[in-house]
Amino acid sequence: MKLVTERPFANPEVAARQLVQLASSIEPVQDGRIHIEKINYPFLYTLKGSGAEFGAGIKYAVERGWLDLHESGTYVRLLTPGQDLLRLH
């Protein structure tokens, strides 16, 4: 009997790639900004990721130079558009 369900975004790299994919599907507003709630909501409620997985994914994407998170935490910018980042392994 399995008591714990599989968490598809438990791996920060998988979560980060999903966040980049979400960000790339959104039309940025001024200066390339993508409001954080535009990727936060679908990740948490549509894809059923957790807050911790979202945070780990954002951190991973920022460390890899895929996303730039504003110091206020209100928006991100997609830094490295490319199909190789959008492909989940």
Summary of the structure (lengths in Angstrom):
residues: 89
radius of gyration: 13.0
end to end distance: 28.5
largest distance: 51.1
contacts: 236
relative contact order: 0.23
helix: 49%
strand: 10%
